[in-house]
Amino acid sequence: MRKPKPILIIIAVLLGIVFLIPLVWMVATSFKTDAEALTSMSLFPKEFTFDNYLYTLLGKGLDVPIIRWLFNSLFVGIVGSVLVVLIDAMAAYGLARLNVPFKKFLFPMFISTLMIPWVITFIPLYMQFGNMGWLNTYAALLFPYTANAFGVFLLYQFFKGFPKALEEAAVIDGANKWQIFFRIIIPSAKPILWTLGIFTFMTIYNDFLWPLVSVNSIELRTITTGIAIMQQGSFVSSYGKLMALTTLATLPMIAVFLVGQRQFIKGITQTGIK
């Protein structure tokens, strides 16, 4: 096995440091007072304070439900990711392994939608949800993410190479299509399902434009739109509190990634197929 060249390692480390600097600055600023955050040029605070987090979480003097915003983002991100993984897995398995009518036409049609910019479908989607009366509801935040062609394409490649011998053995044992899918295919696809789930969660959780226009109730705002509101409002000159809010918004993504990473490694070691 060829060892990596030292120069490549050095470049990778330097790039990692460059990407970590904004994150370190954000966290460090969240522990500064507003006055120090505005005037001090040092990276780390002279005196650590947790007042920014207490102010943000407890909402002292604020008329905005910041904890509710976090809940909305987590709810939409988790439920949306589960739906995407389940729906895309069934679609990809059907196209890859079952005798679905016109599947040679359906799969290229699904993949072709990846070439359509999302902004083109923005206005028709908004009008459709308006006609159904779903604007300013959780349905508006959730249903646009329930399936995507990228997930179908990703899972299709895995299911296409899945050994037929395992399915044939399950059929001999009396298993039907649903039992094969949920008891054999899904457990074997854990690594790639977790990968799709992590990407989907990060996409939904970080989305800004659609939650901004589809919801106008302050109670239904997500944390991304909430940060924009606070940046132009109460936290316009309170950089310490704004960075504390941004740090709190980042924690769920880091937690999901760490949990998914462990599950990814576990899935490879326990369900690998030779």
C-alpha positions as CSV (number, residue, x, y, z in Angstrom):
1,M,0.0,0.0,0.0
2,R,1.4,3.4,-1.0
3,K,2.0,5.8,1.9
4,P,0.7,9.3,1.5
5,K,3.3,11.9,0.7
6,P,4.3,14.3,3.5
7,I,3.5,17.3,1.4
8,L,-0.1,16.1,0.9
9,I,-0.5,15.6,4.6
10,I,0.8,19.1,5.3
11,I,-1.6,20.6,2.7
12,A,-4.6,18.6,4.2
13,V,-3.7,19.9,7.7
14,L,-3.4,23.5,6.6
15,L,-6.8,23.3,4.8
16,G,-8.3,21.8,7.9
17,I,-7.0,24.7,10.0
18,V,-8.4,27.2,7.5
19,F,-11.8,25.6,7.8
20,L,-11.6,25.4,11.6
21,I,-10.7,29.1,12.2
22,P,-14.3,30.4,11.7
23,L,-15.7,27.7,13.9
24,V,-13.1,28.5,16.7
25,W,-13.8,32.2,16.3
26,M,-17.5,31.7,16.6
27,V,-17.3,29.6,19.8
28,A,-14.7,31.9,21.4
29,T,-16.8,35.0,20.6
30,S,-19.8,33.4,22.2
31,F,-18.0,33.5,25.6
32,K,-17.1,37.2,25.3
33,T,-19.2,40.1,26.6
34,D,-20.8,42.2,23.9
35,A,-18.4,45.1,24.6
36,E,-15.3,42.8,24.3
37,A,-16.7,41.2,21.1
38,L,-17.0,44.7,19.5
39,T,-13.7,46.1,20.6
40,S,-11.2,43.3,21.2
41,M,-9.2,41.8,18.3
42,S,-8.0,38.8,20.3
43,L,-9.3,35.4,19.4
44,F,-10.0,34.2,22.9
45,P,-11.9,36.2,25.5
46,K,-10.0,37.8,28.4
47,E,-12.7,36.6,30.8
48,F,-15.1,33.8,30.0
49,T,-18.8,34.4,30.5
50,F,-21.8,32.1,30.1
51,D,-24.3,35.0,30.2
52,N,-24.7,34.9,26.4
53,Y,-26.0,31.3,26.6
54,L,-28.2,31.9,29.6
55,Y,-29.6,35.0,27.9
56,T,-30.3,33.1,24.7
57,L,-31.8,30.0,26.3
58,L,-33.8,31.6,29.0
59,G,-35.0,34.4,26.7
60,K,-34.5,37.2,29.3
61,G,-36.1,40.2,27.8
62,L,-36.8,38.5,24.5
63,D,-40.2,37.9,23.0
64,V,-39.0,35.2,20.6
65,P,-39.2,31.4,21.2
66,I,-35.6,30.4,20.5
67,I,-36.0,26.9,22.0
68,R,-39.1,26.4,19.8
69,W,-37.0,27.4,16.8
70,L,-34.5,24.7,17.6
71,F,-37.3,22.2,18.1
72,N,-38.8,23.0,14.8
73,S,-35.5,22.6,12.9
74,L,-34.8,19.3,14.7
75,F,-38.3,18.0,14.1
76,V,-38.4,18.8,10.4
77,G,-34.8,17.6,9.9
78,I,-35.2,14.2,11.7
79,V,-38.7,13.4,10.3
80,G,-37.7,14.6,6.8
81,S,-34.6,12.5,6.8
82,V,-36.4,9.4,7.9
83,L,-39.0,9.9,5.2
84,V,-36.4,10.5,2.5
85,V,-34.4,7.4,3.5
86,L,-37.5,5.2,3.6
87,I,-39.1,6.5,0.4
88,D,-35.9,6.6,-1.6
89,A,-34.9,3.2,-0.4
90,M,-38.2,1.7,-1.6
91,A,-38.0,3.5,-4.9
92,A,-34.4,2.5,-5.5
93,Y,-35.0,-1.1,-4.6
94,G,-38.0,-1.3,-6.9
95,L,-36.1,0.1,-9.8
96,A,-33.0,-2.0,-9.2
97,R,-34.4,-5.4,-8.2
98,L,-38.1,-5.7,-9.1
99,N,-39.9,-6.0,-12.4
100,V,-41.4,-2.5,-12.3
101,P,-43.1,-1.4,-15.5
102,F,-41.2,1.2,-17.5
103,K,-38.3,1.2,-15.0
104,K,-35.8,1.7,-17.9
105,F,-37.7,5.0,-18.6
106,L,-38.4,5.9,-14.9
107,F,-34.9,5.8,-13.6
108,P,-33.4,8.2,-16.3
109,M,-36.4,10.5,-15.7
110,F,-35.6,10.6,-12.0
111,I,-31.9,11.3,-12.6
112,S,-32.7,14.0,-15.1
113,T,-34.4,16.0,-12.4
114,L,-31.0,16.5,-10.8
115,M,-30.2,18.9,-13.7
116,I,-33.1,21.2,-12.9
117,P,-32.2,24.0,-10.6
118,W,-34.3,24.0,-7.4
119,V,-35.0,27.7,-7.8
120,I,-37.1,27.0,-10.9
121,T,-39.5,24.9,-9.0
122,F,-39.7,27.4,-6.1
123,I,-42.6,29.5,-7.3
124,P,-44.8,26.5,-8.5
125,L,-44.1,24.7,-5.2
126,Y,-45.1,27.8,-3.3
127,M,-48.3,28.2,-5.3
128,Q,-49.2,24.5,-4.9
129,F,-48.8,24.7,-1.2
130,G,-50.8,27.9,-1.1
131,N,-53.7,26.2,-3.0
132,M,-53.7,23.3,-0.6
133,G,-53.7,25.7,2.4
134,W,-50.5,24.2,3.7
135,L,-48.5,27.5,4.0
136,N,-47.5,28.5,7.5
137,T,-47.9,24.9,8.8
138,Y,-45.5,22.1,9.6
139,A,-46.6,20.5,6.4
140,A,-45.0,23.3,4.4
141,L,-41.7,22.8,6.3
142,L,-41.7,19.0,5.9
143,F,-43.2,17.7,2.7
144,P,-41.0,19.5,0.2
145,Y,-38.1,17.3,1.5
146,T,-39.8,13.9,1.6
147,A,-38.0,12.5,-1.4
148,N,-35.2,13.4,-3.8
149,A,-33.6,12.0,-6.9
150,F,-30.1,12.0,-5.4
151,G,-31.1,9.5,-2.8
152,V,-32.6,7.2,-5.4
153,F,-29.5,7.4,-7.5
154,L,-27.2,6.7,-4.5
155,L,-29.2,3.7,-3.3
156,Y,-29.9,2.4,-6.8
157,Q,-26.1,1.8,-7.3
158,F,-25.9,-0.2,-4.1
159,F,-29.0,-2.3,-4.7
160,K,-28.0,-3.0,-8.2
161,G,-24.9,-4.8,-7.0
162,F,-26.6,-6.6,-4.1
163,P,-26.0,-10.4,-4.3
164,K,-29.1,-12.2,-5.8
165,A,-28.2,-15.3,-3.9
166,L,-29.3,-13.8,-0.6
167,E,-32.7,-12.9,-2.0
168,E,-33.1,-16.3,-3.6
169,A,-32.3,-18.0,-0.3
170,A,-34.9,-15.8,1.5
171,V,-37.5,-16.7,-1.1
172,I,-36.8,-20.4,-0.6
173,D,-37.3,-19.8,3.1
174,G,-40.8,-18.4,2.4
175,A,-40.0,-14.6,2.7
176,N,-42.1,-12.2,0.6
177,K,-40.9,-9.0,-1.0
178,W,-41.5,-6.8,2.1
179,Q,-39.7,-9.2,4.4
180,I,-36.7,-9.4,2.1
181,F,-36.6,-5.6,1.9
182,F,-36.9,-4.9,5.6
183,R,-35.0,-7.9,7.0
184,I,-32.2,-8.4,4.5
185,I,-31.8,-5.4,2.2
186,I,-32.2,-2.6,4.8
187,P,-29.8,-4.1,7.5
188,S,-27.2,-4.7,4.8
189,A,-27.5,-1.1,3.5
190,K,-27.0,0.6,6.9
191,P,-23.8,2.4,5.9
192,I,-25.2,4.0,2.8
193,L,-28.6,4.7,4.5
194,W,-26.8,6.6,7.3
195,T,-24.8,8.5,4.7
196,L,-28.0,9.6,2.9
197,G,-29.6,10.4,6.2
198,I,-26.8,12.6,7.4
199,F,-26.7,14.5,4.1
200,T,-30.4,14.9,4.1
201,F,-30.6,16.1,7.7
202,M,-27.9,18.7,7.1
203,T,-29.6,19.9,4.0
204,I,-33.0,20.3,5.7
205,Y,-31.6,21.7,8.9
206,N,-29.5,24.3,7.1
207,D,-32.2,25.4,4.6
208,F,-33.0,29.1,4.8
209,L,-35.0,30.3,1.8
210,W,-37.9,27.9,1.8
211,P,-38.7,28.2,5.5
212,L,-38.4,32.0,5.2
213,V,-41.1,32.3,2.6
214,S,-43.4,29.4,3.4
215,V,-43.9,30.3,7.1
216,N,-44.6,33.7,8.6
217,S,-45.6,32.6,12.1
218,I,-42.9,33.4,14.7
219,E,-43.7,30.1,16.4
220,L,-43.0,28.0,13.3
221,R,-39.8,29.6,12.4
222,T,-36.7,27.4,12.1
223,I,-33.4,28.2,13.7
224,T,-31.8,29.4,10.4
225,T,-34.5,32.0,9.8
226,G,-34.5,32.8,13.5
227,I,-30.8,33.7,13.5
228,A,-31.5,36.1,10.5
229,I,-34.3,37.7,12.5
230,M,-32.1,38.2,15.6
231,Q,-29.2,39.4,13.5
232,Q,-31.4,42.3,12.2
233,G,-33.2,42.8,15.5
234,S,-32.2,42.3,19.1
235,F,-28.7,41.0,18.4
236,V,-27.8,43.5,15.7
237,S,-24.9,44.8,17.8
238,S,-24.7,42.0,20.3
239,Y,-22.1,39.8,18.7
240,G,-21.5,37.6,21.8
241,K,-25.2,36.7,22.0
242,L,-25.4,36.2,18.3
243,M,-22.5,33.8,18.3
244,A,-23.9,31.9,21.3
245,L,-27.2,31.4,19.3
246,T,-25.2,30.3,16.2
247,T,-23.2,27.9,18.3
248,L,-26.3,26.4,19.8
249,A,-27.7,26.0,16.3
250,T,-24.5,24.2,15.2
251,L,-24.5,21.6,18.0
252,P,-27.3,19.4,16.6
253,M,-25.6,19.0,13.3
254,I,-22.3,18.0,15.0
255,A,-24.2,15.5,17.3
256,V,-26.0,13.9,14.3
257,F,-22.7,13.6,12.4
258,L,-20.9,12.0,15.3
259,V,-23.7,9.5,15.9
260,G,-24.0,8.8,12.2
261,Q,-20.2,8.3,11.9
262,R,-20.2,5.7,14.7
263,Q,-23.2,3.9,13.1
264,F,-21.4,4.0,9.7
265,I,-18.3,2.2,11.0
266,K,-20.5,-0.3,12.9
267,G,-22.5,-1.0,9.8
268,I,-19.4,-1.7,7.7
269,T,-17.9,-4.1,10.3
270,Q,-21.1,-6.0,11.1
271,T,-23.0,-6.1,7.8
272,G,-20.3,-6.1,5.1
273,I,-21.0,-8.3,2.1
274,K,-18.2,-10.1,0.3
